[in-house]
Amino acid sequence: MTALPPLEKAQYQALSEFRYQLRRFLRFSEEAAKAEGLTPLQYQLLLHVRGFPGRDWATVGELSERLQTQHHGVVALLTRCEELKLVQRRRNEADRRLVEVHLTAKGERQLGKLAALHEAELRSLQKTFRVARITAFNDEEL
């Protein structure tokens, strides 16, 4: 492994500030989800189902990747979300082996409330974070 050059004080400060602001946002997110009666993971699952690129549903494998967790953990999380009537699993019509995860009307409502709160919090951080591909929150669209 090649040795990396040492960082300057300003780089440490930038990394520290990034981690601090990221943690602030995550803490906000955790508390907002709990205030709506959801766990942070339940909120993230709903968000990833609704926000999946190109469609309004996702597979268990896709959700596992988005949540960065094991397949069996997502299955257990989905079961809890189904019991709360937040999501519904459906067999894909073209490929019956594929299971689609869809939001229910209740899941849509809870996600909508939380997503609006998160969007407002992201706007407050727009001067701190400039992340590629999150173009919906760039200055020109605000």
C-alpha positions in Angstrom: 0.0 0.0 0.0 1.3 3.4 -0.9 1.8 5.9 1.9 -0.6 8.9 1.7 0.7 12.4 2.2 -0.1 13.9 5.5 -3.2 16.2 5.7 -3.1 19.8 6.5 -5.0 21.4 9.4 -7.6 22.8 7.0 -8.3 19.3 5.7 -8.8 17.9 9.2 -11.1 20.8 9.9 -13.1 20.2 6.7 -13.4 16.4 7.5 -14.4 17.3 11.1 -17.1 19.8 10.0 -18.5 17.3 7.4 -18.8 14.5 10.0 -20.3 17.0 12.5 -23.0 18.2 10.0 -23.6 14.7 8.8 -24.2 13.5 12.4 -26.5 16.5 13.1 -28.6 15.6 10.1 -28.7 11.9 11.0 -29.7 12.8 14.6 -32.4 15.1 13.2 -33.6 12.2 11.0 -33.7 9.7 13.9 -35.7 12.0 16.1 -38.1 13.0 13.4 -38.8 9.3 12.6 -39.3 8.5 16.2 -41.7 11.5 16.6 -43.8 9.9 13.8 -43.9 6.5 15.6 -41.3 4.9 13.2 -37.8 3.6 13.8 -35.1 5.3 11.7 -34.7 2.1 9.7 -38.4 2.0 8.9 -38.3 5.5 7.6 -35.2 4.7 5.5 -37.0 1.6 4.1 -40.0 3.7 3.1 -37.8 6.4 1.6 -35.8 3.8 -0.5 -39.0 2.2 -1.8 -40.5 5.5 -2.9 -37.2 7.0 -4.0 -36.0 4.0 -6.0 -34.8 5.2 -9.4 -37.3 4.7 -12.3 -40.2 3.2 -10.3 -42.2 3.5 -7.1 -41.3 0.0 -5.7 -38.1 -2.0 -5.0 -37.0 -5.6 -4.5 -35.7 -7.0 -1.2 -32.2 -7.2 -2.8 -32.3 -3.6 -3.9 -33.4 -2.5 -0.4 -30.7 -4.6 1.1 -28.1 -2.7 -1.0 -29.7 0.7 -0.2 -29.8 0.0 3.5 -26.4 -1.6 3.4 -27.6 -4.6 5.4 -28.1 -8.3 5.1 -31.1 -9.7 3.0 -32.6 -11.5 6.1 -32.5 -8.3 8.1 -34.5 -6.5 5.4 -37.0 -9.4 5.3 -37.5 -9.0 9.1 -37.8 -5.2 8.7 -40.4 -5.6 5.9 -42.4 -8.0 8.1 -42.6 -5.4 10.8 -43.5 -2.7 8.3 -46.2 -4.9 6.8 -47.6 -5.5 10.3 -47.8 -1.7 10.7 -49.5 -1.5 7.2 -46.8 0.7 5.8 -45.7 -1.6 2.9 -47.1 -4.5 0.9 -45.1 -7.3 -0.8 -46.3 -8.4 -4.3 -45.1 -11.0 -6.7 -43.9 -9.5 -10.0 -46.3 -10.3 -12.8 -43.6 -11.0 -15.4 -41.3 -13.0 -13.1 -43.1 -14.7 -10.2 -39.8 -15.3 -8.4 -39.4 -11.5 -7.9 -41.0 -9.8 -4.9 -41.9 -6.1 -5.3 -42.2 -3.9 -2.2 -44.8 -1.2 -2.5 -45.8 1.5 -0.1 -49.4 1.5 1.2 -51.5 4.7 1.5 -50.5 4.8 5.2 -46.8 4.4 4.3 -47.1 7.1 1.7 -48.7 9.5 4.3 -46.1 8.9 6.9 -43.2 9.1 4.4 -44.6 12.3 3.0 -44.6 14.0 6.4 -41.1 12.9 7.2 -39.7 13.7 3.7 -41.0 17.3 4.0 -39.3 17.7 7.3 -36.1 16.3 5.9 -36.2 18.5 2.8 -36.5 21.5 5.0 -33.5 20.3 7.1 -31.5 19.7 3.9 -32.2 23.2 2.8 -30.8 24.6 6.0 -27.6 22.7 5.3 -27.3 23.6 1.6 -24.3 25.9 2.3 -22.5 23.1 4.2 -23.2 20.2 1.8 -22.7 20.1 -1.9 -23.1 16.5 -2.9 -23.1 15.4 -6.5 -26.2 13.7 -7.8 -28.5 15.2 -5.1 -29.4 17.8 -7.7 -33.0 18.3 -6.3 -31.4 20.4 -3.5 -29.0 22.5 -5.5 -29.3 26.3 -5.4 -30.8 26.7 -8.9 -33.7 24.5 -7.9 -34.4 26.1 -4.5 
